[in-house]
Amino acid sequence: MKLGLLLGAAVAPLAFAIAAPAMAQNAQSAPTTALDEVIVTGEPVMRNRTDDVVPTLSYDLEYFQRFEPLTVGDALKRVPSVTFLSDMLEYDGVRLRGLDSAYTQILIDGERVPGAGLDRSFFVDRIPAELIDRVEVVRSSSANRSGDAVAGAINIVLRDALSLDGGYIRAGALHWEDSEYGQWGGTLGAVWGGQVGPGRLLIGGNMQDRRNPKNKYSVRYDEPGGTIQNTEVQTDVRDGTDYSFNADYTVDVGGGELRLSGLFVRTDRYQDEDSLEYEDGIEDNAHLAVVNDNDLDILTDNLSLNARYRREMFGGETTFKLGYASIDDDQYEFEGESEYLRDAVSFPDEDRYTLDATDSQIQDEEFSAAIEHKIDFGNDLELEFGLQWNDKTRDTNITEAPRIRFNVPNAPAPRPAVPAFGAFTPVLGGLG
């Protein structure tokens, strides 16, 4: 191996010397391009490797501030190996190593926070970037993590009471020219930290309007390389507001450090998805087959409360933890569909109308406690052991109304009135 490297090092200068005259001749004949400015970065911006037992990469504010992220999801998209499932300029369904999001554990200050999805994954885009101190990526599973961390874990470390002395207020305005729900939005954040009694307190609040639009165009064929069956023109717009509040209090007690922290996040969002389907790929009124309107109203509350006491004892460092996390997710979805090519009379003559509605309510609570002890033997040798206890409760109530469907007579007969929904009943597997 060494011989090959030495031969390569000796041959490379010789090859360069032989090619130099030819390169010089080409350079003389080529036009000269003048550069206004050349910037050379003296030091590459690298992530930090922590001293934890498991391999952990840490990305701090210095790393993210270059990109001016608005949310944690916006920051995580700058982290190598982190991908997302959403295609709506949103960053949910975080994935590591290409595995499904159910195998990537999301932690806030080292503690789990449940999400509304079937895999209980947390929607990281709901946390504003100004609340975070750093993001840690744990690249392997370990004995102190559950099975949902097979691909690794992402720990979102929020600012604590020791990270700020003073405060600031940030305000901004957002403008969307194509919005039907208001062209103006805003962002507002305030954070203060300082001495309160024997300890230090940090409190912060944030409000952020968001709008994520998407235009989608689909062409469907009867078979590969065959004729066009239909085309679909679709718009998907998600308007909402995220509210968050966090507090952290740190005080020295009994020779150790006691930290009390809490985080509350509320998401109020409305999703409007509309589509037009055309037969035979001809996009005019005569070939308009289906008009679909699918709307989803979402209200989600997350609460996380944690207490941690850390003290040097028994030849190492002992940590006691208590935690509570909950999510209350309420979603109401309705979908209306008008069909126009069920008879010989085309648009605007409607032939049939269908309306569906679904109401989903999910409540999830998780209590946790842990005792951890770490001993440093030196020479990069550490021993960590402890006990963990978790109690999880998840209540699901998914109901739907009886489908409304009726035929619409041709003009000049009047269109029937849309009746009210009947009683909502649980869907199969919707109660739990």
C-alpha positions in Angstrom: 0.0 0.0 0.0 2.8 2.4 0.9 4.6 1.5 -2.4 1.6 2.4 -4.4 1.2 5.8 -2.7 4.9 6.7 -3.3 4.7 5.8 -7.0 1.6 7.9 -7.3 3.3 10.8 -5.7 6.3 10.5 -8.0 4.4 10.1 -11.2 1.9 12.9 -10.6 4.5 15.8 -10.7 6.1 14.3 -13.9 2.7 14.1 -15.7 1.9 17.6 -14.6 5.3 18.9 -16.0 4.7 17.2 -19.4 1.2 18.6 -19.7 2.2 22.1 -18.6 3.3 23.5 -22.0 0.0 22.3 -23.6 -2.0 23.9 -20.8 0.0 27.1 -21.2 -0.8 27.3 -24.9 -4.5 26.8 -24.3 -4.5 29.4 -21.6 -2.9 32.0 -23.9 -5.6 31.4 -26.6 -8.5 31.5 -24.1 -10.2 34.8 -23.2 -9.2 36.3 -19.8 -12.0 36.5 -17.2 -11.7 39.1 -14.5 -13.0 38.3 -11.0 -14.3 41.2 -8.8 -13.8 39.3 -5.5 -12.5 36.0 -4.3 -13.5 34.9 -0.7 -11.4 32.2 1.0 -12.9 30.7 4.1 -10.0 30.3 6.6 -11.7 27.6 8.7 -14.4 25.2 7.5 -17.7 25.3 9.5 -17.9 21.9 11.1 -20.3 20.2 13.4 -19.0 19.4 16.9 -18.6 15.9 18.2 -19.6 15.6 21.8 -18.0 13.6 24.5 -21.0 11.4 25.0 -20.7 7.7 25.2 -22.8 7.2 22.0 -21.7 8.9 18.8 -23.3 12.4 18.8 -23.0 15.3 16.5 -23.9 18.8 17.8 -25.0 21.7 15.7 -25.2 25.1 17.5 -26.5 28.5 16.7 -23.3 29.5 14.9 -24.0 26.7 12.4 -27.6 27.6 11.8 -27.5 31.4 11.8 -26.1 31.5 8.4 -29.3 30.2 7.0 -31.7 32.3 9.2 -34.1 29.5 9.9 -37.7 30.2 11.1 -38.4 26.9 12.6 -36.6 23.8 13.9 -37.6 21.9 10.8 -36.2 24.7 8.7 -32.9 24.3 10.6 -32.9 20.5 10.5 -33.0 20.5 6.7 -29.5 21.9 6.8 -28.2 19.0 8.8 -26.6 16.2 6.7 -28.4 12.8 6.7 -31.7 14.3 7.9 -34.6 14.0 5.4 -38.4 14.6 5.6 -41.5 13.0 4.2 -43.5 16.1 3.5 -43.6 17.7 0.0 -45.3 20.9 1.1 -42.4 23.1 2.1 -42.9 21.7 5.5 -40.5 19.5 7.5 -42.5 16.8 9.3 -41.8 13.0 9.3 -38.1 13.4 10.2 -36.0 10.4 9.0 -32.4 9.3 9.6 -30.5 6.7 7.6 -33.4 6.5 5.1 -35.6 4.6 7.5 -39.2 5.4 8.2 -39.9 8.3 10.6 -41.2 5.8 13.2 -37.6 4.7 13.8 -36.2 8.2 14.4 -36.8 9.4 17.9 -37.5 13.1 18.5 -36.4 14.5 21.9 -36.8 17.9 23.4 -34.2 18.5 26.1 -33.5 14.8 26.1 -37.2 13.9 26.8 -39.7 12.4 24.4 -42.7 14.4 23.2 -45.6 12.5 21.5 -47.0 13.4 18.1 -50.4 12.9 16.6 -49.5 10.5 13.9 -49.9 6.7 14.0 -46.1 6.4 14.7 -46.3 9.2 17.4 -43.7 11.2 15.5 -43.5 14.8 16.5 -44.0 17.7 14.0 -40.7 19.6 14.5 -41.7 22.5 12.3 -44.0 23.8 15.0 -41.1 24.9 17.2 -39.6 28.3 16.4 -35.8 28.3 15.7 -35.2 31.1 18.2 -36.0 28.8 21.1 -33.3 26.3 20.4 -29.7 26.4 21.7 -28.5 23.5 19.6 -29.5 20.3 17.9 -27.9 17.0 18.6 -28.0 14.0 16.2 -27.4 10.7 17.9 -26.4 8.4 15.1 -26.9 5.0 16.7 -29.3 3.3 19.1 -28.3 2.5 22.7 -29.6 0.6 25.7 -31.1 3.8 27.3 -33.4 4.4 24.3 -36.5 2.6 23.2 -37.0 0.7 19.9 -38.2 3.7 18.0 -34.6 5.0 18.0 -33.3 2.3 15.7 -32.2 4.9 13.1 -31.0 7.3 15.8 -32.4 10.2 17.7 -32.6 14.0 17.2 -32.4 16.0 20.5 -33.6 19.6 20.3 -32.0 21.4 23.2 -33.8 24.5 24.1 -32.2 27.6 25.7 -31.9 27.2 29.5 -31.8 29.8 32.2 -28.0 30.1 32.1 -27.9 30.9 28.4 -29.2 34.5 28.5 -28.8 37.5 30.7 -31.3 40.1 29.6 -33.9 39.9 26.9 -35.0 40.9 23.4 -38.2 41.3 21.3 -38.3 40.3 17.6 -41.1 41.3 15.2 -41.6 40.7 11.5 -44.1 40.9 8.7 -44.9 38.4 6.0 -46.7 39.1 2.7 -48.3 36.6 0.3 -49.7 38.1 -2.8 -51.7 35.0 -3.8 -53.3 34.3 -0.5 -57.1 34.1 -0.2 -57.1 34.1 3.6 -55.3 37.3 4.1 -52.2 38.6 2.3 -50.4 39.7 5.5 -49.0 37.6 8.3 -46.5 38.2 11.1 -43.9 36.8 13.5 -43.4 37.9 17.1 -41.0 36.6 19.7 -39.8 37.7 23.1 -37.3 36.1 25.4 -35.9 37.1 28.8 -33.5 35.5 31.2 -32.0 36.7 34.5 -31.7 36.1 38.2 -34.9 35.4 40.1 -34.5 34.5 43.8 -31.7 32.0 44.4 -31.8 30.7 40.8 -32.0 31.9 37.2 -35.2 32.0 35.1 -35.7 32.1 31.3 -39.1 32.6 29.7 -40.0 33.0 26.1 -43.0 33.2 23.8 -43.5 33.1 20.1 -46.2 33.6 17.5 -45.7 32.8 13.8 -48.0 32.9 10.8 -47.2 30.4 8.1 -48.5 29.7 4.6 -47.2 26.9 2.4 -48.8 26.6 -1.1 -48.2 23.9 -3.7 -49.3 23.4 -7.3 -49.4 19.9 -8.7 -50.1 18.6 -12.2 -50.7 14.9 -12.9 -51.0 13.0 -16.2 -52.4 9.5 -16.1 -52.1 6.9 -18.8 -54.0 3.7 -19.4 -50.6 1.8 -19.6 -46.9 2.8 -19.9 -46.5 4.6 -23.2 -50.3 4.4 -23.9 -52.9 7.0 -24.3 -53.8 9.7 -21.7 -56.8 8.8 -19.6 -57.1 12.1 -17.6 -55.1 15.0 -16.2 -55.5 16.6 -12.8 -54.7 20.2 -11.8 -54.3 20.5 -8.1 -53.6 23.2 -5.6 -52.8 22.6 -1.9 -52.5 25.5 0.5 -51.8 25.3 4.2 -52.4 28.4 6.3 -51.9 28.5 10.0 -50.4 30.0 13.1 -48.1 28.4 15.6 -47.9 29.6 19.2 -45.2 28.5 21.7 -44.2 29.3 25.3 -41.3 28.0 27.2 -39.8 28.5 30.7 -36.8 27.2 32.5 -35.7 27.7 36.1 -32.3 26.5 37.4 -31.2 26.6 41.0 -28.6 25.0 43.2 -30.1 22.8 45.9 -28.3 20.5 48.4 -25.0 20.4 46.6 -26.6 19.7 43.2 -28.4 21.5 40.5 -32.2 21.4 40.1 -33.7 22.3 36.7 -37.5 22.8 36.1 -38.6 23.3 32.5 -41.7 23.5 30.4 -42.8 23.9 26.8 -46.2 24.5 25.3 -46.9 24.6 21.6 -50.2 25.2 19.8 -50.9 24.9 16.1 -54.0 26.3 14.5 -54.0 25.4 10.8 -56.4 25.1 7.9 -55.5 23.0 4.8 -57.4 23.7 1.5 -56.8 21.2 -1.3 -58.7 21.7 -4.6 -58.4 19.7 -7.8 -59.8 19.6 -11.3 -59.8 16.4 -13.4 -60.1 16.4 -17.2 -60.9 13.4 -19.4 -58.5 12.5 -22.3 -56.0 15.1 -21.3 -58.1 17.9 -22.9 -58.4 20.7 -20.4 -61.5 22.6 -21.3 -65.0 22.8 -19.9 -66.3 20.1 -22.2 -63.9 17.6 -20.8 -64.1 18.7 -17.1 -65.0 15.5 -15.2 -64.6 16.1 -11.5 -64.2 19.1 -9.2 -63.0 18.2 -5.7 -62.7 20.3 -2.6 -60.9 18.7 0.4 -60.5 20.9 3.5 -58.9 20.0 6.9 -59.1 22.1 10.1 -56.4 21.3 12.7 -55.9 22.4 16.3 -53.0 20.7 18.1 -51.7 21.4 21.6 -48.4 19.9 23.0 -47.3 20.2 26.6 -44.0 19.1 28.1 -43.0 19.5 31.8 -39.7 18.2 33.2 -37.8 18.2 36.4 -34.1 17.2 36.7 -31.8 17.0 39.7 -28.1 16.4 39.1 -25.5 15.9 41.8 -22.0 14.4 42.2 -22.2 11.3 44.4 -21.0 7.7 44.7 -17.9 8.4 42.7 -19.7 9.8 39.7 -22.7 11.9 38.7 -26.2 10.9 39.5 -29.3 12.4 37.7 -32.9 12.1 38.8 -35.6 12.8 36.2 -39.4 13.3 36.2 -41.3 14.1 33.1 -44.8 14.6 31.7 -45.7 15.1 28.0 -49.1 15.3 26.3 -50.7 16.0 23.0 -54.3 17.0 22.3 -55.0 16.8 18.5 -58.4 17.7 17.0 -58.9 17.5 13.2 -62.1 18.0 11.2 -62.0 17.1 7.5 -64.6 17.3 4.9 -64.5 16.5 1.2 -67.0 17.6 -1.5 -66.9 16.3 -5.0 -68.9 17.3 -8.1 -69.1 15.1 -11.2 -70.0 16.5 -14.7 -69.5 13.8 -17.3 -72.1 11.2 -16.2 -74.4 12.2 -19.0 -74.1 13.9 -22.4 -74.4 17.4 -21.0 -71.0 18.8 -19.9 -69.9 21.5 -17.4 -71.4 23.6 -15.9 -74.3 21.0 -15.8 -73.5 19.0 -12.6 -74.6 15.4 -12.5 -73.8 14.1 -9.0 -72.5 15.5 -5.7 -70.8 13.6 -2.9 -69.9 15.0 0.6 -67.9 13.2 3.4 -66.9 14.4 6.8 -64.5 12.9 9.4 -63.7 14.1 12.9 -60.5 12.9 14.6 -59.6 13.4 18.2 -56.4 12.1 19.7 -55.2 12.5 23.3 -51.9 11.1 24.4 -50.2 11.3 27.8 -46.9 10.1 28.9 -45.4 10.0 32.4 -41.7 9.2 32.9 -39.1 8.8 35.6 -35.4 7.9 35.5 -32.3 7.5 37.7 -29.0 7.6 35.9 -25.5 7.3 37.2 -22.3 8.0 35.2 -18.8 7.1 36.3 -15.7 8.4 34.5 -12.7 6.1 34.8 -10.4 8.2 32.6 -8.7 7.3 29.4 -11.9 7.8 27.5 -13.7 5.1 29.5 -17.1 5.8 31.0 -19.8 3.7 32.6 -23.4 4.7 32.6 -26.3 2.8 34.0 -29.7 3.4 35.5 -33.4 2.7 35.6 -36.3 4.1 33.5 -40.0 4.0 34.0 -42.7 5.1 31.4 -46.5 5.1 31.5 -48.2 5.9 28.2 -51.9 6.4 27.6 -53.4 7.1 24.1 -57.1 7.7 23.5 -58.3 7.8 19.9 -61.8 8.8 18.7 -62.2 8.9 15.0 -65.8 9.3 13.8 -67.4 9.9 10.4 -70.8 11.2 9.2 -73.0 9.1 6.9 -72.0 9.9 3.3 -74.2 12.5 1.5 -74.7 11.7 -2.2 -77.4 12.8 -4.6 -77.9 13.2 -8.3 -78.4 16.7 -9.8 -81.1 17.1 -12.5 -80.3 19.0 -15.7 -81.2 22.6 -15.9 -83.6 24.3 -15.6 -84.5 22.1 -12.7 -83.2 23.5 -9.4 -80.2 21.9 -7.7 -81.2 20.0 -4.5 -80.2 21.5 -1.3 -77.3 19.8 0.6 -78.8 18.2 3.7 -77.1 18.4 7.1 -74.8 15.7 8.2 -76.3 12.9 10.3 -74.9 11.6 13.6 -71.2 10.9 13.6 -70.3 7.2 14.3 -66.9 5.6 15.0 -65.0 4.2 12.0 -63.6 0.7 12.1 -60.7 0.8 14.6 -61.3 4.4 15.3 -61.9 4.0 19.0 -59.0 3.2 21.3 
